[in-house]
Amino acid sequence: MDFQYDEQQALFQSAVREFVEAEVVPNAARWEDEERFPWDTWHQLAELGLCSLALPEEYGGAGGGKIMLCIATEELARGSGGLSVAYLVSCGVAMDGICMYGTEGQKANYIPRCAQGEVAFFALTEPEGGSDVAPMRMRYRASDDSFVLDGTKTFISNGEESGFGVVFATKDPELGHRGVSAFVVEKDTPGLSVGRRERKTGQHCSSTNELIFDRCTVPRSALIGAEGQGLIIALESIDKSRVSVAAQALGIAQAAYDEMVRYAKEREAFGKALGRHQAIQWMIADSATELEVARLLTYRAAWLIDHGNLAIKESAMAKLYASEAAGRVCHRAVQVYGGIGYTREAAVERYARDQRVTEIYEGTSEMQRWAIARQVLGVK
Ligand SMILES: Cc1cc2nc3c(=O)[nH]c(=O)nc-3n(C[C@H](O)[C@H](O)[C@H](O)COP(=O)(O)OP(=O)(O)OC[C@H]3O[C@@H](n4cnc5c(N)ncnc54)[C@H](O)[C@@H]3O)c2cc1C
């Protein structure tokens, strides 16, 4: 049993942390205010090898695995929730289907592009529902040499910045999950347009948009896996990626906790530092404990995945616990800051806003509990 990073992981973590301290932390609040994707920083990330980190070596990736991806995501999230979601979608869930089920041609084309910093999207959610995705509305028609996609996807991260992405559509809603197929689509394909940008609570530097497919014609080579395999590809991609959202929640919570501890030492009330008052000590103690539990669950799930397990239950537990614990930690951090914690003067209000969605995307907390219970009870 080993509860610490190995030498390579520790070196990697300190390199990413150094980068985040220098390039992300000082700029994150401004990116949020301007609702602007930090392209320069993104290109630096790619140059540092972060975009290729978890991609297969045969196609220009670094083959770093889930633990490394979680380290990178956690550290980026300490600096900027928005940057970290762009990262975990583009270099994680959007690429998983291509890496697992893609043809040689798709892998040879898209993996190097992602590794070099091209941004990708993953389009599953529809206006009618994100938790229950099987009754899909978006349709496709097959012809001899192409597929024609029609419909709307909603809440798509990287909607504006991406150059390509994966989208799911059904041949016939009557076929249920057996009708769904997955396609990789270039963003500049005629018939694909970027719709409304969501006005979110947080993570403003990352775009979240509608994607509208109107007689969008893609070549047959755009099909990922076999026809009818789409829902399996979608769910396996999310199962694989979910632990990175746990790492993201952990990073946001760590940032909030660090600020809370610093302020508790600095600020005085009733003649002594806030941290000398028991009520504040309890908030810090509970947060420290919950962070520790979240970290153990997250990296254990990542370790299981790196050792060839699907780790569906463990990833769901990690995401459920880390995201909800992060909510409690961010809430306490705002409380310890008092009035200033409710203003843009303090970074803790941003962390609290950025954290909230970690309980929603890539499966809500309710869906995680459902997944865990199904595994425990052996229900298919
Ligand atoms: C900022 C942001 C970025 C996102 N990025 C992406 C992306 O890149 N790609 C993508 O495809 N999607 C993305 N999403 C969509 C996200 O995955 C969905 O919002 C999420 O899965 C929930 O779906 P929904 O919003 O339709 O809620 P619904 O499915 O309508 O659920 C509403 C509520 O009901 C609960 N509920 C639903 N069914 C049950 C049940 N059986 N039992 C108990 N409770 C239930 C849910 O837990 C939730 O609390 C993003 C969302 C946000 C906010």
The ligand as a Gaussian input file, in Angstrom:
#p B3LYP/6-31G(d) Opt

LIG

0 1
 C      -21.602000      24.384000     -16.909000
 C      -22.116000      23.115000     -17.516000
 C      -21.328000      22.432000     -18.424000
 C      -21.810000      21.272000     -19.024000
 N      -21.054000      20.642000     -19.996000
 C      -21.596000      19.617000     -20.691000
 C      -20.906000      19.053000     -21.817000
 O      -19.786000      19.462000     -22.154000
 N      -21.503000      18.058000     -22.513000
 C      -22.735000      17.572000     -22.192000
 O      -23.227000      16.679000     -22.878000
 N      -23.419000      18.081000     -21.135000
 C      -22.888000      19.087000     -20.378000
 N      -23.567000      19.635000     -19.324000
 C      -24.900000      19.106000     -19.005000
 C      -24.925000      18.304000     -17.714000
 O      -24.246000      17.095000     -17.862000
 C      -26.396000      18.139000     -17.323000
 O      -26.875000      19.416000     -16.933000
 C      -26.579000      17.140000     -16.209000
 O      -26.287000      15.846000     -16.647000
 C      -28.009000      17.173000     -15.661000
 O      -28.938000      17.115000     -16.673000
 P      -30.136000      18.183000     -16.743000
 O      -29.559000      19.520000     -16.559000
 O      -30.924000      17.914000     -17.964000
 O      -31.006000      17.863000     -15.460000
 P      -32.195000      16.791000     -15.372000
 O      -31.740000      15.511000     -15.954000
 O      -33.427000      17.413000     -15.897000
 O      -32.318000      16.621000     -13.801000
 C      -32.901000      17.623000     -12.977000
 C      -32.803000      17.166000     -11.519000
 O      -33.547000      15.936000     -11.357000
 C      -32.693000      14.939000     -10.819000
 N      -33.093000      13.637000     -11.369000
 C      -33.222000      13.304000     -12.665000
 N      -33.557000      12.006000     -12.773000
 C      -33.629000      11.511000     -11.509000
 C      -33.928000      10.222000     -10.925000
 N      -34.174000       9.158000     -11.703000
 N      -33.886000      10.096000      -9.585000
 C      -33.602000      11.153000      -8.800000
 N      -33.311000      12.391000      -9.269000
 C      -33.324000      12.560000     -10.607000
 C      -31.297000      15.335000     -11.219000
 O      -30.309000      14.752000     -10.368000
 C      -31.386000      16.852000     -11.073000
 O      -31.224000      17.173000      -9.730000
 C      -23.098000      20.767000     -18.673000
 C      -23.863000      21.440000     -17.720000
 C      -23.386000      22.598000     -17.149000
 C      -24.262000      23.323000     -16.161000

